[in-house]
Amino acid sequence: MTTTTAPSADLGAVAQALRRLYLLRFGFALVWAVVMFLTGSSIGPVSATLLVIYPLFDVGAAIVDARSCRASRSARGLQVNIAISGIAAVGLAFAAASGVPAVLRVWGVWAIVAGLVQLVVALSRRAALGGQWSMIASGALSAVAGISFLLQAASSHDSVRNLGGYALLGGIFFLVSALRLGRDANPNTGAGTSRQTRTQTPPAAHGTAG
């Protein structure tokens, strides 16, 4: 019986990197949401800056994420997310000058597309890393929230404070994923061992294991 531990070690390193990134994303989302709640009654200099910063932070986080798993299938989805969030940042910069409805339309489209991409990435990671159910739920809810933002844009909605709730909920999902990934990132828990690949080698002709 031979045990291949190298893949498990690689997965453990990825889990550690993702856990740190998810905790950072939770902290950012918490601070961003609080400031948006305080300033989002109308679009002013602070709230407009926040609108652009959020997708730009998402770009940075996706770049870090992609580097940690560049050899995996999820890297392509993260590259798509980088492009989408970059476009959203530019779109929101222009939309902020046009008013709340324009902001909600751009944010809504971004939330839908980015949520679907996140859903695909989380599904591709689920079997190897675990701890992705909250990311799957977050991606699905992001798409639903995006639809609601598009509907709000068609009404007389005059505030972007509800975007703070969207960010906070997303941050909570990142926190849950970080806590679950913590079990895989800690080698003393044995969680990583359960994901090792074990292969049985038939005995050689002289009775010795290869």
C-alpha positions in Angstrom: 0.0 0.0 0.0 1.5 3.3 -1.1 0.2 6.8 -0.1 0.6 9.8 -2.3 1.0 12.8 0.0 2.2 15.5 -2.3 -1.3 16.4 -3.7 -2.6 16.6 -0.1 0.2 19.0 0.8 -0.6 21.2 -2.2 -4.3 21.2 -1.3 -3.3 22.2 2.3 -1.3 25.1 1.0 -4.2 26.2 -1.2 -6.6 25.9 1.7 -4.4 28.1 3.9 -4.1 30.7 1.2 -7.9 30.7 0.6 -8.6 30.9 4.3 -6.5 34.0 4.8 -8.0 35.6 1.7 -11.6 34.8 2.8 -10.9 36.4 6.2 -9.5 39.5 4.6 -12.5 39.7 2.3 -14.9 39.4 5.3 -13.1 42.3 7.1 -13.2 44.4 4.0 -16.9 43.7 3.4 -17.7 44.5 7.0 -16.0 47.9 6.9 -17.3 48.7 3.5 -20.9 47.9 4.5 -20.7 50.1 7.6 -19.4 53.1 5.7 -22.0 52.6 2.9 -24.8 52.4 5.4 -23.6 55.7 6.9 -23.1 57.5 3.6 -25.3 55.8 1.0 -28.5 57.8 1.5 -27.3 59.6 -1.7 -24.4 59.4 -4.0 -21.7 61.7 -2.8 -17.9 61.7 -3.0 -17.5 59.0 -0.3 -20.3 56.7 -1.5 -19.1 57.1 -5.2 -15.6 56.1 -4.2 -16.9 53.1 -2.3 -18.8 52.0 -5.3 -15.6 51.9 -7.4 -13.4 50.5 -4.6 -15.6 47.4 -4.1 -15.1 45.8 -7.5 -11.5 46.9 -7.6 -10.9 45.0 -4.4 -12.7 42.1 -5.9 -10.2 42.2 -8.8 -7.2 42.2 -6.4 -8.7 39.3 -4.4 -9.4 37.3 -7.5 -5.8 37.8 -8.7 -4.4 36.5 -5.4 -6.9 33.6 -5.6 -5.9 32.7 -9.1 -2.2 32.7 -8.2 -2.8 30.3 -5.4 -4.5 27.8 -7.8 -3.1 28.6 -11.2 -2.8 24.9 -12.1 -6.5 24.1 -11.3 -9.7 24.3 -13.3 -10.9 27.2 -11.2 -8.2 29.5 -12.4 -10.0 30.2 -15.7 -13.2 31.2 -13.8 -11.2 33.5 -11.6 -9.7 35.2 -14.7 -13.2 35.7 -16.1 -14.1 37.3 -12.7 -11.1 39.6 -12.9 -12.3 40.9 -16.2 -15.9 41.3 -15.2 -15.1 43.2 -11.9 -12.7 45.5 -13.8 -15.4 46.4 -16.3 -17.8 46.8 -13.4 -15.5 49.3 -11.7 -15.3 51.4 -14.8 -19.0 51.2 -15.3 -19.8 52.2 -11.8 -17.5 55.2 -12.0 -19.6 56.5 -14.9 -22.9 55.4 -13.4 -22.2 57.2 -10.1 -22.4 60.5 -12.1 -25.8 59.5 -13.6 -27.6 58.7 -10.4 -28.9 55.8 -8.3 -30.8 54.0 -11.0 -27.7 53.8 -13.2 -25.6 52.5 -10.3 -28.2 49.8 -9.4 -28.4 48.7 -13.1 -24.6 48.3 -13.4 -24.3 46.7 -9.9 -27.2 44.4 -10.7 -25.6 43.1 -13.9 -22.3 42.7 -12.2 -23.8 40.8 -9.2 -25.6 38.4 -11.6 -22.6 37.6 -13.7 -20.1 37.5 -10.9 -22.4 35.4 -8.8 -22.7 32.8 -11.5 -18.9 32.8 -12.0 -18.4 32.3 -8.3 -20.9 29.4 -8.3 -19.0 27.7 -11.1 -15.6 28.2 -9.3 -16.9 26.9 -6.0 -18.4 23.8 -7.6 -15.1 23.1 -9.3 -13.3 23.3 -6.0 -15.9 21.4 -3.8 -14.5 17.9 -4.4 -10.9 18.8 -3.8 -11.0 21.4 -1.1 -14.3 21.2 0.6 -15.6 24.2 2.6 -17.3 25.5 -0.6 -21.0 25.1 0.2 -21.2 28.7 1.5 -19.5 30.0 -1.6 -22.0 28.1 -3.7 -24.8 29.6 -1.8 -23.2 33.0 -2.0 -22.9 32.9 -5.7 -26.5 31.8 -6.2 -27.8 34.5 -3.8 -25.6 37.1 -5.6 -27.4 36.3 -8.9 -30.7 36.7 -7.2 -29.7 39.9 -5.5 -28.6 41.2 -8.9 -32.0 40.7 -10.3 -33.5 42.6 -7.3 -31.2 45.5 -8.0 -32.3 45.7 -11.6 -35.9 45.8 -10.4 -35.1 48.5 -7.9 -33.5 50.5 -10.7 -36.8 50.6 -12.5 -38.6 52.0 -9.4 -38.1 55.3 -7.6 -35.4 53.9 -5.4 -33.1 56.8 -4.4 -30.5 55.1 -2.1 -27.6 52.7 -2.4 -27.5 51.7 1.2 -29.0 48.3 0.4 -25.7 47.6 -1.4 -24.1 47.6 2.1 -26.4 44.7 3.0 -25.3 42.8 -0.1 -21.7 43.3 0.8 -22.2 42.3 4.4 -24.0 39.1 3.5 -21.3 38.2 1.1 -18.7 38.9 3.7 -20.4 36.5 6.1 -20.3 33.8 3.5 -16.6 34.3 3.2 -16.2 34.1 6.9 -18.1 30.8 7.1 -15.9 29.4 4.3 -12.8 30.5 6.0 -13.8 28.8 9.2 -14.6 25.5 7.3 -11.4 25.7 5.4 -9.5 26.2 8.6 -9.9 22.5 9.3 -8.2 21.6 6.0 -5.5 24.2 6.5 -4.5 22.9 10.0 -2.4 19.7 9.5 -3.1 18.7 13.1 -6.8 18.2 12.5 -6.3 15.3 10.0 -8.7 16.9 7.6 -6.1 17.1 4.9 -5.3 13.4 5.4 -8.8 12.4 4.4 -8.1 13.9 1.0 -4.9 12.0 0.3 -4.9 9.7 -2.7 -4.3 6.1 -1.7 -3.4 3.5 -4.3 -2.7 -0.1 -3.7 0.2 -1.6 -5.5 0.1 -5.4 -6.3 2.9 -7.5 -4.8 5.9 -8.1 -7.1 6.8 -11.5 -8.3 9.3 -12.1 -5.5 6.7 -11.0 -2.8 8.1 -7.4 -2.2 5.9 -4.3 -2.5 6.8 -1.9 -5.3 
